[in-house]
Amino acid sequence: MSALLMLSAIPVMSANGCSHGSKFTDYVNPWIGTGGHGHVFLGANVPFGLVQLGPTEHTRGWDWCSGYHISDSVLIGFGHMHLSGTGIGDLGDVAFLPVAHCCETEAKFSHANETVRPGYYAIRLQEPNVFVELTATKRVGFHRYTFGADVTRAMLRIDLNQGIGWDHVTESKINQESPTTISGYRRSEGWARNQYVYFTAEFSTPVKIKKQQGDTIMVVTIEDASQPVMVKCALSPTSIEGAKANLKAELPGWNFKETVAAADQAWNDELGKIDVMTEDDNVRTIFYTAMYHTMTAPSVFSDVDSPFTNYTTFSLWDTYRAAHPLMTLIHSEKQPDMAKTFLKIFDQQGKLPVWHLMGNETDCMVGNPGVPVLADMVLKGFVDDKEKAFNAMKTSAMLDERGMNLLKQYDYLPYDKDSTFETVAKGLEYALADDGIARVAKLLGKSSDYKYFFNRSRAYKHYFDKKTGFMRGLGSDGKFREPFNPFNTIHRQDDYTEGNAWQYTWLVPHDVHGLASLFGSEQRFIEKLDSLFIVSGDMGAEASPDISGLIGSYAHGNEPSHHIIYMYNYMGQPWKAAKLLRQTMKEMYFNDYDGLSGNEDVGQMSAWYVLSSVGLYQVEPAGGKYIIGSPLFDEAQINVGNDRTFTIRAKNNSQENIYVQSVKLNGKPYTKSYLMYQDIVKGGTLDLEMGSEPSAWGTQAKNRP
């Protein structure tokens, strides 16, 4: 059965694009990305919730990073926390599993017996015969187990040991406080090196301990399973008492149906922040599923009584590119607390987050990706204490770790001095982060800091080899690494991170025109850019599996490529971008299990689609310049907060009419091929006249970004 068939029937659409009796959640297919290398979470949660309650399978390799893959059919529990789209696994914490015998640790199942929609997951197990239903609030997982009449002894296994197999327990406690309450905590070491999670579970009917293995596993029997057995399990990052307070505040009652409805409404409200008009229900489903995937994380990581909403799961090397720029448009109300979270992390660890997970810095991936995200929030007006934010960015960039000591000494990272490799990728990422610091320094009138970080942001030029036209590893002697093959790459052991020279030569999103000047002329730059989408070569047996979704050597399946197509606008050739954008949206996103060209990467892969399909994309990581592309939809109404709507209308839009002919902003002719953030969030209307042939729109130098 295909994922498309597993989606509930799509309602009939009216002429204006609005559906009869349907909701935005009707167009979400959570199965997208559960196959291939998508690594998405499947289960029940609410937008940005701490709890992601869903099925967990054995870890059988890389494609089980989320704890679930469509190719598998064995469950080890229903864990309360999962990751979505990552390349490393963790979590699966506090797992429940109905068992027929107290020694059982797994259950076989059929995907034909699964049902999933936003905020709700259900499955019928055969052994034991039980119908499992799951839903959630932000901090509470809500279970309902309906045991068959043939089940003589209903039992549940509560497992603090299993996780999803990527970590191990270092300390735990599980205790029955009363006939209906079990509580405890789990401390583990994995990707998050020192993770704590506390829980309290309330049962709708008394339970007795059947078997207990130390402080990690408890099997309980349910005294009366003649009626559906419900369990409310609240989590807290701070304490058992915090979990109890979260439970009391978020889910005091026992109405499972109402909780499912509330979760659906929470999703519907967030998905409704962009209302798209199209006659293509398949594209509509891909779009709203993409929006859905952007809201699993960052996830809440604080109790209900916290002075502000603290967040976690920041896959910043991925998400600074599109996910965070999307959030600043449609989740503006969350940005102040996001910024406070960044500054709290800085207070705790002395630097901004790199890849922060459950209160732990993993230092995963390269560069200072938290810097451009915070800089963007400052420049867009979301940060009250701009001085503290600037100090956090500057301090983070002046540390002596992760190659930055070499950057300060040489003005670049020599490959022969850095034992951890990936110096080109690091150097380019540091440069774009330093550009964000320079922009904030300029805003605050810090002239010396501006000059210093502006100069560092242009250090990318050191890696450019004019002879070959590629970014290359440079030694301390000023010579490029030899031998050189722009296609070949050894995962984690060369000059690039999950990529090769063809992909990394373009990683200068903050200074596209400066990069173009290195080629000698715009024409040579364009010729090289054209070649990217045509050439292909042997990347070698040890190439990263992340290099996927290829058009020539453009790799849409991995994030360093995501801005590249939009560089054509900077060169006055937006029609080339339009053609490639339509091709990418059509070929790299599907309504099927294997519906993504690479890992979801905690929302980034889908955020690219959301922004691109409405016709916008922020190339420069900080500052709010959104490039106009080629929208898929006839109309997209974007709720930008403060009771304002920005509407993008594409007249005569079709699969053939992909090129912008002319533009009007709020009824007046508009010739630029980009919009500024402030133009968008004021609300208004952008009208695009589309056609089947390229036009002169956006070609003149004064109209380019």
Buried (B, 14 or more C-beta within 10 A) or exposed (E): EEBBEBBEEBBEBEEEBEBEEBBBBBBBBBBBBBBBBBBBBBBBBBBBBBBBBBBBBBBEEBBBBBBBBBEBEEBBBBBBBBBBBBBBBBBBBBBBBBBBEBEBBBBEBEBEEBEBBBBBBBBBBEEBBBBBBBBBBBBBBBBBBBBBEEBEBBBBBBBBBBBBBBBEBBEBBBEBBEEBBBBBBBBBBBBBBEBBBBBBBBBBBEBEEBEBEEBBBBBBBBEEBEEBBBBBBBBBBBBBEBBBBBBEBBBEEEEBEEBBBBBBBBBBEBBBBBBBBBEBBBBBBBBBBBBBBBBBBBBBBBBBEBEEBBBBBBBBBBBBBBBBBBBBBBBBEBBBBBBBBBBBBBEEBEBBBBBBBBBBBBBBBBBBBBBBBBBBBBBBBBBEEBEBBBEBBBEBBBEEEBBBBBBEEBBBBBBEBBEEBBBBBBBBBBBBBBBBBBBBBBBBEBEEBBEBBBEBBBBBBBBBBEEEBBBBBBBBEEEBBEEBEBBBBBBEEBBBBBBBBBBBBBBBBBBBBEBBEBBEEBEEBBEBBBEBBEEEEEBBEEBBBBBBBBBBBBBBBBBBBBBBBBBBBBBBBBBBBBBBBBBBBEEBBBBBBBBBBBBBBBBBBBBBBBBBBBBBBBBBBBBBBBBBBBBBBBBBBBBBBEEBBBBBBBBEBEEEBBBBBBBBBEEEEBBBBBBBBEBBBEBBBBBBBBBEEBBEBBBEEEBBB
